[in-house]
Amino acid sequence: MLKAAGILCVILGASGAGFSMALGVRRSISVMQQLLAALEQMKSEMEYRKTPLPELMRVLAVSARGGLADFFGRLSDDLHLRQEGSVYAIVRKNLAATPAGVFSPQVRHILLNLGSGLGKYDLPGQLRAVDLAMDRLRSLLEQCQAEQRSRIRSYCT
């Protein structure tokens, strides 16, 4: 009887861990899709409405969900205060304050690179930085979606 209970505990624990990992993959893809939509909105706001960065981050915070909304909200607040010297420093600080499960290391790298291009150059240079971030994010998203089926299948079996 004790042996059967042990086997059941191992099976349930492994299944729970697998389903948790599968949920993490789905969540990661969802965050990347939200971030890509936010970057498209960012580009439009910068290009056509010339929205200043603090206000732009507030707009993105309102339209995003979950950890992404919190990230953009903190960026907006810090950009209004402007205690750090550069947008890059503010992005780096807020990425450090964002829980590890919200952004993958690759997405964090993309956001850091974007932060280094915002607020530093003229508008065309900033738009190129947003385009570059969008291209890198699309590539990462496509890669994750291609791996998604096999990874989730192996996690759930």
Residue frames relative to the residue before (quaternion, step in Angstrom):
aa qw qx qy qz dx dy dz
M 1.0000 0.0000 0.0000 0.0000 0.00 0.00 0.00
L 0.6636 0.5011 -0.2938 0.4714 3.55 0.95 -0.91
K 0.6208 0.5450 -0.3268 0.4591 3.56 1.09 -0.76
A 0.6601 0.5018 -0.3021 0.4703 3.59 0.96 -0.88
A 0.6410 0.5122 -0.3270 0.4690 3.60 1.00 -0.76
G 0.6375 0.5241 -0.3189 0.4660 3.59 1.04 -0.76
I 0.6467 0.5116 -0.3118 0.4721 3.56 0.96 -0.88
L 0.6500 0.5213 -0.3077 0.4595 3.56 0.97 -0.90
C 0.6463 0.5201 -0.3157 0.4607 3.60 0.98 -0.83
V 0.6523 0.5075 -0.3109 0.4693 3.59 0.96 -0.84
I 0.6687 0.4964 -0.3044 0.4624 3.59 0.89 -0.91
L 0.6812 0.4793 -0.2941 0.4688 3.58 0.87 -0.91
G 0.6449 0.5202 -0.3216 0.4584 3.60 0.99 -0.77
A 0.6714 0.4858 -0.2951 0.4756 3.57 0.93 -0.89
S 0.6431 0.5133 -0.3255 0.4659 3.59 1.00 -0.79
G 0.6504 0.5189 -0.3134 0.4576 3.56 0.95 -0.87
A 0.6537 0.5022 -0.3130 0.4717 3.57 0.97 -0.85
G 0.6503 0.5230 -0.3126 0.4537 3.59 0.98 -0.82
F 0.6748 0.4753 -0.2969 0.4801 3.56 0.91 -0.89
S 0.6175 0.5381 -0.3390 0.4629 3.58 1.06 -0.67
M 0.6614 0.4907 -0.3061 0.4775 3.60 0.95 -0.83
A 0.6340 0.5214 -0.3298 0.4662 3.59 1.02 -0.78
L 0.6358 0.5164 -0.3193 0.4765 3.58 1.02 -0.78
G 0.6265 0.5431 -0.3270 0.4535 3.58 1.06 -0.74
V 0.6334 0.5157 -0.3278 0.4748 3.59 1.03 -0.78
R 0.6665 0.4949 -0.3037 0.4676 3.57 0.89 -0.92
R 0.6499 0.5164 -0.3142 0.4606 3.59 0.96 -0.85
S 0.6399 0.5321 -0.3227 0.4507 3.59 0.97 -0.84
I 0.6605 0.4911 -0.3029 0.4804 3.59 0.96 -0.85
S 0.6366 0.5285 -0.3258 0.4574 3.59 0.99 -0.79
V 0.6509 0.5033 -0.3161 0.4723 3.60 0.95 -0.84
M 0.6547 0.5020 -0.3259 0.4616 3.60 0.93 -0.80
Q 0.6407 0.5107 -0.3322 0.4671 3.60 1.00 -0.74
Q 0.6455 0.5081 -0.3147 0.4756 3.59 0.99 -0.82
L 0.6651 0.5056 -0.3027 0.4588 3.56 0.96 -0.89
L 0.6274 0.5255 -0.3370 0.4654 3.58 1.01 -0.73
A 0.6453 0.4985 -0.3170 0.4844 3.60 0.97 -0.82
A 0.6417 0.5192 -0.3229 0.4631 3.61 1.01 -0.79
L 0.6596 0.5008 -0.3145 0.4640 3.60 0.98 -0.80
E 0.6203 0.5210 -0.3419 0.4763 3.59 1.08 -0.67
Q 0.6486 0.4969 -0.3100 0.4861 3.56 1.02 -0.81
M 0.6180 0.5509 -0.3341 0.4505 3.58 1.04 -0.80
K 0.6629 0.5088 -0.3066 0.4557 3.55 0.88 -0.94
S 0.6647 0.5029 -0.3071 0.4593 3.58 0.91 -0.89
E 0.6580 0.5086 -0.3088 0.4614 3.58 0.91 -0.90
M 0.6784 0.4861 -0.2975 0.4637 3.59 0.92 -0.86
E 0.7219 0.4791 -0.2532 0.4303 3.53 0.86 -1.01
Y 0.8132 0.3076 -0.1393 0.4740 3.58 0.79 -0.99
R 0.7756 0.3224 -0.1859 0.5098 3.60 0.98 -0.74
K 0.2986 -0.7844 0.4900 0.2355 3.58 1.31 -0.29
T 0.1779 0.8174 -0.5224 0.1650 3.57 1.06 0.83
P 0.4528 -0.6776 0.4994 0.2941 3.63 -0.83 0.92
L 0.6631 -0.5630 0.3282 0.3682 3.58 -1.11 0.72
P 0.6635 0.4944 -0.3555 0.4347 3.68 0.75 -0.78
E 0.6728 0.4763 -0.2886 0.4871 3.58 0.97 -0.86
L 0.6240 0.5504 -0.3301 0.4457 3.56 1.03 -0.78
M 0.6632 0.4928 -0.3075 0.4720 3.59 0.94 -0.85
R 0.6187 0.5265 -0.3441 0.4707 3.60 1.09 -0.66
V 0.6274 0.5253 -0.3305 0.4703 3.61 0.99 -0.81
L 0.6727 0.4903 -0.2928 0.4705 3.58 0.93 -0.90
A 0.6219 0.5419 -0.3378 0.4533 3.60 1.05 -0.73
V 0.6620 0.5071 -0.3052 0.4598 3.57 0.99 -0.82
S 0.7373 0.4243 -0.2416 0.4668 3.60 0.96 -0.79
A 0.6404 0.5148 -0.3310 0.4641 3.63 1.22 -0.30
R 0.3222 -0.7250 0.5729 0.2057 3.55 -1.38 0.08
G 0.8499 0.2446 -0.1500 0.4420 3.51 -1.33 0.38
G 0.8528 -0.1154 0.1173 0.4957 3.52 -1.06 -0.90
L 0.6123 0.5494 -0.3472 0.4502 3.57 1.12 -0.62
A 0.6376 0.5116 -0.3228 0.4770 3.59 1.01 -0.79
D 0.6422 0.5179 -0.3201 0.4658 3.59 0.98 -0.83
F 0.6405 0.5379 -0.3146 0.4488 3.58 0.98 -0.91
F 0.7024 0.4501 -0.2717 0.4799 3.59 0.81 -0.98
G 0.6185 0.5480 -0.3429 0.4466 3.60 1.06 -0.66
R 0.6670 0.4797 -0.2989 0.4854 3.57 0.96 -0.88
L 0.6085 0.5442 -0.3505 0.4590 3.59 1.05 -0.73
S 0.6525 0.5194 -0.3147 0.4534 3.57 0.90 -0.91
D 0.6613 0.5074 -0.3068 0.4594 3.57 0.88 -0.95
D 0.7015 0.4681 -0.2730 0.4629 3.59 0.86 -0.95
L 0.6342 0.5142 -0.3378 0.4683 3.59 1.06 -0.64
H 0.6136 0.5274 -0.3488 0.4729 3.60 1.10 -0.60
L 0.6980 0.4595 -0.2698 0.4784 3.58 0.96 -0.87
R 0.0718 -0.8579 0.4976 0.1063 3.54 1.16 -0.85
Q 0.1983 0.7969 -0.5404 0.1835 3.58 0.87 0.99
E 0.6683 0.4263 -0.2959 0.5330 3.58 1.09 -0.64
G 0.6133 -0.6207 0.3628 0.3270 3.55 -1.15 0.56
S 0.8272 0.1351 -0.0326 0.5445 3.57 0.95 -0.77
V 0.6362 -0.5008 0.4146 0.4154 3.54 -1.30 0.29
Y 0.6047 0.5667 -0.3523 0.4348 3.58 1.02 -0.78
A 0.6682 0.4960 -0.3053 0.4629 3.61 0.88 -0.91
I 0.6479 0.5109 -0.3150 0.4691 3.59 1.04 -0.77
V 0.6467 0.5026 -0.3179 0.4776 3.59 0.97 -0.84
R 0.6503 0.5198 -0.3154 0.4555 3.58 0.92 -0.89
K 0.6503 0.5194 -0.3067 0.4618 3.58 0.95 -0.91
N 0.7159 0.4512 -0.2585 0.4660 3.59 0.88 -0.91
L 0.5923 0.5282 -0.3710 0.4822 3.59 1.13 -0.47
A 0.6384 0.5186 -0.3268 0.4655 3.57 1.03 -0.75
A 0.6900 0.4713 -0.2728 0.4768 3.59 1.10 -0.68
T 0.5879 0.5712 -0.3657 0.4409 3.60 1.26 -0.29
P 0.5205 -0.6492 0.4455 0.3305 3.62 -0.83 0.91
A 0.6282 -0.6013 0.3592 0.3388 3.55 -1.07 0.84
G 0.6789 0.5256 -0.3030 0.4135 3.61 1.00 -0.67
V 0.5609 0.6254 -0.3953 0.3714 3.60 1.20 -0.30
F 0.8062 0.1039 -0.0273 0.5818 3.59 0.80 -1.02
S 0.4395 -0.6548 0.5431 0.2883 3.54 -1.07 0.75
P 0.6614 -0.4970 0.3568 0.4338 3.63 -1.18 0.29
Q 0.6365 0.5294 -0.3354 0.4496 3.60 1.03 -0.73
V 0.6591 0.4928 -0.3081 0.4772 3.59 0.97 -0.84
R 0.6137 0.5397 -0.3458 0.4611 3.59 1.03 -0.74
H 0.6434 0.5198 -0.3147 0.4656 3.58 1.00 -0.83
I 0.6402 0.5184 -0.3198 0.4682 3.59 0.97 -0.86
L 0.6776 0.4898 -0.2940 0.4631 3.59 0.94 -0.89
L 0.6227 0.5250 -0.3431 0.4679 3.60 1.05 -0.68
N 0.6530 0.5019 -0.3138 0.4725 3.58 0.95 -0.84
L 0.6278 0.5188 -0.3338 0.4746 3.57 1.03 -0.76
G 0.6472 0.5340 -0.3127 0.4451 3.58 0.95 -0.87
S 0.6541 0.5128 -0.3239 0.4519 3.57 1.06 -0.66
G 0.7087 0.4448 -0.2657 0.4788 3.60 1.19 -0.40
L 0.6365 0.5311 -0.3369 0.4464 3.60 1.20 -0.30
G 0.8336 0.2224 -0.1711 0.4758 3.54 -1.07 0.77
K 0.6427 0.5336 -0.3102 0.4539 3.56 1.28 -0.02
Y 0.7808 0.2829 -0.1231 0.5433 3.56 0.99 -0.86
D 0.6423 -0.4644 0.4082 0.4530 3.53 -1.33 -0.10
L 0.7519 -0.4205 0.2577 0.4374 3.58 -1.27 0.21
P 0.6667 0.4840 -0.3433 0.4510 3.68 0.78 -0.80
G 0.6399 0.5199 -0.3279 0.4612 3.61 1.04 -0.69
Q 0.6538 0.4991 -0.3094 0.4773 3.56 1.02 -0.78
L 0.6380 0.5188 -0.3260 0.4665 3.58 1.03 -0.76
R 0.6212 0.5220 -0.3412 0.4746 3.59 1.07 -0.67
A 0.6274 0.5275 -0.3333 0.4657 3.59 1.04 -0.74
V 0.6471 0.4970 -0.3174 0.4832 3.60 1.00 -0.80
D 0.6391 0.5245 -0.3242 0.4597 3.61 0.97 -0.85
L 0.6513 0.5134 -0.3109 0.4643 3.57 0.94 -0.88
A 0.6497 0.5044 -0.3149 0.4736 3.59 0.95 -0.86
M 0.6509 0.5108 -0.3181 0.4628 3.59 0.97 -0.83
D 0.6481 0.5155 -0.3207 0.4598 3.60 0.95 -0.83
R 0.6711 0.4893 -0.2971 0.4712 3.59 0.91 -0.89
L 0.6616 0.5036 -0.3038 0.4652 3.56 0.99 -0.83
R 0.6254 0.5254 -0.3371 0.4682 3.60 1.00 -0.77
S 0.6506 0.5189 -0.3086 0.4607 3.56 0.94 -0.90
L 0.6646 0.4915 -0.2922 0.4810 3.58 0.94 -0.90
L 0.6460 0.5233 -0.3120 0.4600 3.58 0.98 -0.84
E 0.6502 0.5057 -0.3148 0.4716 3.59 0.93 -0.85
Q 0.6410 0.5212 -0.3159 0.4665 3.58 0.98 -0.84
C 0.6831 0.4821 -0.2880 0.4669 3.59 0.88 -0.91
Q 0.6539 0.5018 -0.3194 0.4676 3.58 0.99 -0.77
A 0.6315 0.5251 -0.3352 0.4616 3.60 1.04 -0.69
E 0.7157 0.4306 -0.2448 0.4925 3.58 1.05 -0.75
Q 0.4867 0.7250 -0.4062 0.2692 3.56 1.23 -0.49
R 0.6865 0.5055 -0.3107 0.4203 3.60 0.70 -1.00
S 0.7094 0.4536 -0.2752 0.4639 3.56 0.79 -0.99
R 0.6523 0.5145 -0.3241 0.4525 3.59 0.97 -0.78
I 0.6790 0.4781 -0.3037 0.4671 3.58 0.87 -0.90
R 0.6268 0.5322 -0.3424 0.4546 3.58 1.00 -0.76
S 0.6937 0.4578 -0.2919 0.4733 3.59 0.90 -0.83
Y 0.6374 0.5222 -0.3376 0.4551 3.62 1.07 -0.60
C 0.7428 0.4332 -0.2233 0.4590 3.58 0.98 -0.86
T 0.6578 0.4934 -0.3393 0.4569 3.64 1.17 -0.05
